[in-house]
Each structure stands twice: as C-alpha cells, then as structure tokens.
Amino acid sequence: MTEKMYWVYTMTPLHVGAGKGVGFIDIPIMREKVTKWPVVPGSAVKGVMRDHFRFYGDKNQKNNIAIAFGQGQSGEDARAGDARAGSLVFTDARIVCLPVRSLYGTFAYVTSPMVLERLKKDLKASGAINIPSLDTSPANEEAFHTTGSAIVSEKRIFFEDLDFRASQSDSADSWAGLLAQSIFGEDPEWCDLFKKRFAILSDDCFNFLSMTGTEVAAHIKIDDNKKIVAKGALWYEESLPIETILAGLVWCDRIPGRDNSVRDSLLRCYCCNTLNLQIGGKATVGKGRIQCLFSGG
C-alpha cells in the first residue's frame, strides 16, 4: 500500500470548529483529545478536495470522484441505491509548526521534539528517506535555532512573553531543510525565510503556546434600529493563525474488482499537484484559505 504525506499550509486564519466552548472562547477550534494540540480532521480535507475536483477537475478526475471520494444515496452525482465510501483515506492533519510572535524576526515557526517524533513516523510510512533525528531535547528555558537565524539577539530568543536561551542546533538545521523543501520547495526565498525562523522548543513550552498562541477574535452583531450591539450577540471565535503548518497521511484503500495499479493511479490523479482550497468556516470573509501539498509515495 502506497502512502503519501499531505501538508496543510494556512494562507489565512483557519477555523475548523469544535462546537460550543465551555471557557471564555465561545467557538473553539478542534484539538486532539490527549495532547490538546490543534488538528484538522481528515474528513474535512477529503470533503473540500472532493468539491474542488467536482468543480475544477479534468474529465478523468470528475469521472472517478465517486471511487476516490465516495458518494451517498442522494445527491446530483449519486446513483440510486449505490452508496459507497471513497477509496482515498486521509488521516487527520496534525500540527507541525505553529507561528508565534517573535521580538526579533517578526515571527517564528515553532515545533517540539514530540511533534517531530510523530511526524517522523508518518514520513517513514510515506517512504521518505534521510529523515533527521533529534539527539537531545531543549530544556524548558532553551530554544534550538538554525544557523543564521533571524530570531536571535545576544543569544536570547523572545516568543510572546517568554524568554529563552538560544542554542544553535544541527538537528534544527536538518529539520528546517526538510520542512522548507516540503512546503516551499519551488520558492527559494520562502525556503530561506522559513529556515531563518524555525525553532524547536520543549514539549511543555510548545503545549503552552499551542493553547495561548492561536488567534481569538471578537464578533458582534449590530442591532439595525439601535445601532448598538444586539443583546447576547457578542462571541469569541478561535482560529489557527496564518502560516500554520499541519501534516497527515493519505493512501488508497482496496477497490473491489480493481488491481493495485488502479489504486496508485488514483493517488497520482488527485494527490500530486498543489491545491488551493477553502476549508472551515467564514469563507465569505476570506478565512480558511489553505495550500494542500503532497510528497512521498
């Protein structure tokens, strides 16, 4: 079974909601149950890809949408009584790098050893080679950075209100190179920007920033007659900030009556080129624009 990596890169704030919140955030984003790290469900990615190819795909892509992405018992492209799940399988897109405000370099792409270890497992499954390792983990007061980093000043790094001791790391260089190639491979300027702003923090510090470093916006509704906020119409909505990077796996499951060559051809058909998609809420105000990229396989 051939597996590929898919990467989600947010071009605008992204809100994939988890329903009503219980804290001060009324509409939070989805998070993993155990780690509380942000996540984008694979079903959401699969759904928006299906719509993309239904409208913008070529003839071959449109003809095979039901096989690849599934169809229900009702709808314009369903046959009576012919409901099926799609053969393409998407895991959830898990956090890889969270953009964090930095006193120097404007912002940084922040990750942690546990995040990289989980990513490493997915990269191996996709057939990637020369995957970097992280020999040591940063202490809570320490941040690993790359050679020539733009976020360091006098051996200190400042993220939000946190102060870290800066430590140059060969592992940070290796991981920054791999990730930059995967996300910005065709754009050398952005590859260089990413490498200069990549940092590895301890898992504890990353946990803290993943809870406090997201974007929270207040929304109101104005009463048309009184021209003031309508009663009860103030709420706070959470989003993943622009420049967030997530990743997951995609593969093609068994197709009844078809051989393995058809499974590989479906991956080549739908999971090769970079896709510009809209996912989550607030589409009419420009939210949820992402790039979906593929590697491996």
PyMOL commands that set and color helices and strands:
alter all, ss='L'
color gray80, all
select helices_A, chain A and resi 42-56+59-63+65-69+113-125+170-184+188-196+203-212+260-270+283-285
alter helices_A, ss='H'
color red, helices_A
select strands_A, chain A and resi 3-10+39-40+70-71+84-85+88-90+93-101+107-111+142-145+156-159+162-168+198-200+215-222+229-239+245-252+275-278+289-295
alter strands_A, ss='S'
color yellow, strands_A
deselect
rebuild
show_as cartoon
